[in-house]
Amino acid sequence: MIAICVGHSRKIDGRYDGGAYSPYLKLNERDFSLKVAHKLSANLTRRGIPSKIFDEYAGGGYGSAMADVARQVRAEQAVFAIELHFNSASPSANGHEWLHWHSSISGEDIAKKFESEFKKVFPSIRTRGIKAITKKKRGSKFLELTHCPAIILEPFFGSNESDCEDISIEGLVTAYTNAINLCVRQGGYEV
């Protein structure tokens, strides 16, 4: 089973964190990622690859929310996990990047497959690379606490007009489905 985790899914004062807001997409990270997650899961089902969406993280802070989603992913015995996001910074920041735990060879291999398949669908979006994440870096708790190989997907900057013009939910679903298919069929992950 592939865990499709939707970033920024913890509640703060009864409302979802939501993550960054894109003025170009008119959506925050969580709402955009939910659309991707549901279409991706349906695509995987059509290919015979089981998946589960995790879009409710319990916990008052980042660390406890990551511990909760890691517990959920373990309980479902996922063979690997992805967490959906998009980046945000100054309007000039752009590109895609793929984060994995620094000591996870499998995580790095999965990240490479995602980057490769993404570049086939979105060749005009700048490559920022595959990044090995250590403790106390952005995204570290999700990558560190998840029992199986895990990556964080940052396919574009929601704060960059050009990235947002180039990106599409359907294109992301195609790239992610193809990457997961490669991982399952070639990477030896029994789902």
VEXDREN-2710 file (C-alpha; in Angstrom, 1 decimal):
% VEXDREN-2710
k/r/px/py/pz
1/MET/0.0/0.0/0.0
2/ILE/1.2/3.5/-0.9
3/ALA/0.6/6.2/1.7
4/ILE/-0.5/9.5/0.1
5/CYS/-0.1/12.1/2.8
6/VAL/-1.6/15.5/2.4
7/GLY/0.7/18.1/3.9
8/HIS/-0.6/20.8/6.3
9/SER/-3.4/18.5/7.5
10/ARG/-3.2/19.3/11.2
11/LYS/-5.8/21.5/12.8
12/ILE/-5.0/24.7/14.7
13/ASP/-7.9/26.2/16.7
14/GLY/-10.3/23.9/14.8
15/ARG/-9.1/24.9/11.3
16/TYR/-6.6/23.1/9.1
17/ASP/-3.1/24.6/8.9
18/GLY/-3.5/24.7/5.2
19/GLY/0.1/25.7/4.4
20/ALA/1.0/28.4/1.9
21/TYR/-1.6/30.2/-0.2
22/SER/-1.0/30.6/-3.9
23/PRO/-2.5/33.9/-5.3
24/TYR/-2.2/32.4/-8.8
25/LEU/-4.0/29.1/-8.1
26/LYS/-6.4/30.7/-5.5
27/LEU/-5.8/27.7/-3.2
28/ASN/-3.7/26.8/-0.2
29/GLU/-1.3/23.8/-0.3
30/ARG/-3.7/21.4/1.5
31/ASP/-6.7/22.2/-0.7
32/PHE/-4.5/21.9/-3.9
33/SER/-2.9/18.7/-2.6
34/LEU/-6.3/17.1/-1.7
35/LYS/-7.3/17.4/-5.4
36/VAL/-4.1/15.8/-6.5
37/ALA/-4.4/13.0/-3.8
38/HIS/-7.9/11.9/-4.8
39/LYS/-7.1/11.8/-8.5
40/LEU/-3.8/10.1/-7.8
41/SER/-5.4/7.4/-5.6
42/ALA/-8.1/6.7/-8.3
43/ASN/-5.3/6.4/-11.0
44/LEU/-3.4/4.0/-8.8
45/THR/-6.5/1.9/-8.2
46/ARG/-7.0/1.6/-12.0
47/ARG/-3.5/0.3/-12.2
48/GLY/-4.0/-2.2/-9.4
49/ILE/-1.8/-0.4/-6.9
50/PRO/-3.4/0.0/-3.5
51/SER/-3.1/3.4/-1.8
52/LYS/-4.6/5.3/1.1
53/ILE/-4.9/9.0/1.6
54/PHE/-3.9/10.5/5.0
55/ASP/-5.5/13.9/5.3
56/GLU/-6.1/14.2/9.1
57/TYR/-3.1/14.7/11.3
58/ALA/-3.8/14.9/15.1
59/GLY/-1.5/16.9/17.4
60/GLY/-1.1/20.4/18.6
61/GLY/2.2/21.1/17.0
62/TYR/4.3/20.1/14.0
63/GLY/6.2/17.3/15.8
64/SER/3.1/15.7/17.3
65/ALA/1.3/15.9/14.0
66/MET/4.2/14.2/12.2
67/ALA/4.3/11.5/14.9
68/ASP/0.5/10.9/14.4
69/VAL/0.7/10.6/10.6
70/ALA/3.8/8.3/11.0
71/ARG/1.7/6.1/13.4
72/GLN/-1.2/6.0/10.9
73/VAL/1.1/5.1/8.0
74/ARG/2.7/2.3/10.1
75/ALA/-0.7/0.9/11.1
76/GLU/-1.7/0.6/7.5
77/GLN/1.7/-1.1/6.7
78/ALA/2.6/1.2/3.8
79/VAL/5.6/0.2/1.7
80/PHE/6.4/3.8/1.1
81/ALA/5.0/7.2/1.7
82/ILE/4.8/10.5/-0.1
83/GLU/3.7/13.9/1.4
84/LEU/2.1/16.3/-1.1
85/HIS/3.1/20.0/-0.9
86/PHE/4.1/23.0/-3.0
87/ASN/6.7/25.6/-2.2
88/SER/6.3/29.3/-1.5
89/ALA/8.8/32.1/-1.1
90/SER/9.5/35.3/-3.0
91/PRO/7.8/35.7/-6.4
92/SER/11.1/35.0/-8.2
93/ALA/11.7/31.6/-6.4
94/ASN/10.8/28.8/-8.7
95/GLY/11.4/25.1/-9.5
96/HIS/10.8/21.6/-8.2
97/GLU/12.6/19.6/-5.5
98/TRP/12.2/16.2/-3.9
99/LEU/13.1/15.6/-0.2
100/HIS/14.2/12.4/1.4
101/TRP/15.7/11.3/4.7
102/HIS/19.5/11.6/4.4
103/SER/20.3/8.0/5.2
104/SER/17.5/6.4/3.2
105/ILE/18.9/4.9/0.0
106/SER/15.4/3.7/-0.9
107/GLY/14.0/7.2/-0.2
108/GLU/16.6/8.7/-2.5
109/ASP/15.8/6.1/-5.2
110/ILE/12.1/7.0/-5.0
111/ALA/12.9/10.7/-5.1
112/LYS/14.9/10.2/-8.3
113/LYS/12.0/8.4/-10.0
114/PHE/9.6/11.2/-9.0
115/GLU/12.0/13.9/-10.3
116/SER/12.6/12.0/-13.6
117/GLU/8.9/11.4/-14.3
118/PHE/8.0/15.0/-13.3
119/LYS/10.6/16.4/-15.7
120/LYS/9.0/14.5/-18.6
121/VAL/5.6/16.1/-18.0
122/PHE/6.9/19.6/-16.9
123/PRO/10.2/20.2/-18.7
124/SER/9.8/24.0/-18.4
125/ILE/9.8/24.0/-14.6
126/ARG/13.4/24.5/-13.2
127/THR/15.1/21.6/-11.4
128/ARG/16.2/22.4/-7.9
129/GLY/17.2/18.8/-7.3
130/ILE/16.9/15.9/-4.9
131/LYS/17.6/17.0/-1.3
132/ALA/18.8/14.8/1.6
133/ILE/17.2/16.1/4.8
134/THR/18.7/15.8/8.2
135/LYS/17.3/16.6/11.7
136/LYS/15.9/20.1/12.2
137/LYS/15.6/20.8/8.5
138/ARG/12.3/21.6/6.9
139/GLY/10.3/18.4/6.6
140/SER/12.6/16.4/8.7
141/LYS/10.1/14.9/11.2
142/PHE/7.9/13.4/8.5
143/LEU/10.9/11.8/6.8
144/GLU/12.5/10.7/10.0
145/LEU/9.5/9.2/11.8
146/THR/7.9/7.4/9.0
147/HIS/8.8/3.6/9.3
148/CYS/9.1/3.1/5.5
149/PRO/10.9/5.1/2.8
150/ALA/9.3/8.5/2.5
151/ILE/9.6/11.6/0.3
152/ILE/8.2/15.1/0.3
153/LEU/7.1/16.4/-3.1
154/GLU/7.7/20.1/-3.8
155/PRO/6.8/20.3/-7.5
156/PHE/6.5/24.0/-7.9
157/PHE/6.3/27.4/-6.2
158/GLY/2.8/28.6/-5.6
159/SER/4.2/32.0/-5.2
160/ASN/5.7/32.0/-8.7
161/GLU/3.3/33.0/-11.5
162/SER/5.2/31.1/-14.2
163/ASP/5.4/27.9/-12.2
164/CYS/1.6/28.2/-11.5
165/GLU/0.9/28.8/-15.2
166/ASP/2.9/25.6/-16.2
167/ILE/1.5/23.3/-13.5
168/SER/-1.6/21.2/-13.7
169/ILE/-3.3/18.7/-11.4
170/GLU/-3.7/16.2/-14.3
171/GLY/0.0/16.5/-15.2
172/LEU/1.0/16.0/-11.6
173/VAL/-1.2/13.0/-11.3
174/THR/0.3/11.5/-14.5
175/ALA/3.9/12.1/-13.3
176/TYR/3.2/10.8/-9.8
177/THR/1.3/7.7/-11.1
178/ASN/4.2/6.9/-13.4
179/ALA/6.8/7.3/-10.7
180/ILE/4.9/5.1/-8.3
181/ASN/4.4/2.5/-11.0
182/LEU/8.1/2.5/-11.6
183/CYS/8.8/2.1/-7.9
184/VAL/6.4/-0.8/-7.5
185/ARG/7.2/-2.6/-10.8
186/GLN/11.0/-2.0/-10.8
187/GLY/11.8/-1.0/-7.3
188/GLY/10.5/-4.2/-5.7
189/TYR/8.0/-2.7/-3.4
190/GLU/5.3/-5.3/-2.7
191/VAL/2.0/-3.5/-2.4
END
